[in-house]
């Protein structure tokens, strides 16, 4: 609850209590899950070193557990990618996103796989690697469509519009923005609608 309310220091304190309890109980799954929550508590306080340390610890723990911990390992890899990208460590971020996507694919979590593909696409776009970005956005879109995730689909179509605009492909950009706008209106996403009109 603390993290949801933006009270990250209180979240950190509560999570550290939980972590201590899980360690005393020798509940490694609980410890791994708590460390993954600590990643975000530290990140939102601007403590990237502690955040990365917790993500690495969560990944190491998850890899030692049974097959049910595969999701935790995938989530830890995704978290490491996000942290590395925010620190400008783009090669590390790319490797982490690719590993996370592969892990989510292996355990059948298509929605999370699509999210990892979307983050990878944005990383490519940020670096001016537009062909790779378009391929990754296309992969994410292919995953979102059968899930009937209109929000994810709209975000991808909007992102493709931005990508086309960056490349001076204005007709393709307009088409993608119109598709995104129609979806955002269908799901009544006011932020998405505003983003499309801004572009």
N, C-alpha and C positions, 0 to 999 in steps of 0.2 A: 504494500500500500504506500509506503514512504516514497519509493521510486516513482510510482505513478503520479504522485503529487509533487514531484520535483524536490523532495527532501532527501537528497542523496547522502548526506552525512548520517542521518538517522537510518537510512537504508543500509549503509555500510556497517553501522554498529549492530543492527539486527542480524545482518547476514554473517558477521563475524561470530556472533553468539551461536547461530545455527551451525556454522562451520566447526566451531569447537565441539559442539554436541555431536555432530556426525563423526568427527575424528575420534572422540571418546568411545562412541558406539562402534567404531570401525566399519561404518557404513560408507563405503567408498563411492557408491552411486550418489548418495546424498551429498557427499563432499564435492564430487565433480559437478553436480548440478548447482550447488551453492557457489562454487568458484566461478561458474559461468555467469551467474547473476552478479557476482562482484565485478566482473569485467565491465558491465554497464554502469554500476555505481561509481567505479573509479573513472571511467571514461567521461561521464557527464560532469565530474568534478575537475576534469582537465588533467588527471593523473594518468598519462598514457603508459608510463613505465609499469606502474602497478597493474594497470588494466591488461597489458600484454603478458605480464608475469602470471596473472590469474588465468588468462586464456591458455597459455602454454601448460600450466598445471592441470587445468580441466581436461585438455587434450591428452596429456600423459596419463591421467587417471582413467579417462574413458577408454583409452586403447588397451588398458589392462583388464577391463571388465568383460563380461560376456556379451553376446551379440545384441542384447537389448540396449547396450551403451553406444551402439553405432550412431544413433541420432545425436547423442551428446558430443561424440567426436566430430561429426559433421558440423554441428552448431559451433563448436570451438574453432574449427578451421574457418568457418564463415566469419566469426568474430575477429580472428587474427587478420583476415583479409581486410576487413573494415578498418581495423586499427592501423595496419600497415599502409593502406591507401591514404588515411588521414595524416600519416607521417611522411608521405611522399616516397615510401618504399614500394614502388609500383611493381617491380618484378616479384617481390615477396607476396604482394597482394594478389597478383595474377595467379601465382601458384596456389595460394590458399583458396581463392575462389574456384579454381578448376578442381582442386581436391575436394572441396565441399560439394560442388555440383555432382561430381562422380560418386561421392558417398551418399548423397541424397537419392541419386538415381538407383544405386545399388539396393537401397532399402525401400524404394518405391514412393518416396515423398516428392511427388512431382511439383507441388506448389513451392516447396523450399528449393528444389532444383531450379525452377524458373526464377526464383528470387536471386539465387547465386549467379545465374546466367545474366540477369539484368544488371547486377552489380559489376560483373565482368565487362559487359557492354559499356557501361558508364565509365569504367576505368580506361578502356580502349579509346573512347570518345575524348576523355580528358587529355589523353596523350596524343590526340590527332591521328589515331589509327582507325580511320573511318570505316575501312573495309571490314576489319575485325569487329568493330563495334556493330556494324549492320548485321553481320553474321550472328553475333551473340544476341542482339535484340530479336532477330528472326527465330533463333532457338527458343528464347524465352516466350515469344508469342506462340510458337508451335506448342509449347507446354501449357500455356494459359488457356488456349482455345478449348480443348476437350474438358477442361476443368470448369468451363463456363464462368471464369473469374473475370467479370466485366471491368472491375477496377484495375486489375493487373493488365488486361488487354488495352484498356484506355491509356494507362501509363506508358505502355510500350509504344502504342501508336503516336502518342504525343512526343515521346523520346525520339522516335524515328523522324517525326516532323522537324524537330530541332536539329537532328543529325543532317537531314537533307538541306535545311536552311544554311547550316555551317558550310556545306559544300557548294552552295549556290544553285542547288537543284530545287527551284522555287515551286514548280508544278507538283513535284513529288511531295514537297513539304506541305503545300496547301491541301493535297489529298489526305495526307496522314493527319493533319490538324483537324480537318473536317470529320474524319472517322473518329478521332479521339473526342471531339466536341459532342458528336451524337451519342457516344457511349457515356460520357460524363453527364450529359443531360438525362439520359435514361436512368442512371443510378443516383441522380441528384447530387453530384459531387461538385459543390460550389467552388472549392479550391481548384479542382481540375478545370472547370469551365473558365475561371479567371486566368489560369496559367495559359490556356489555349488562346484566349483573347489577347493576352499580353504578347504572345509570340506572333 
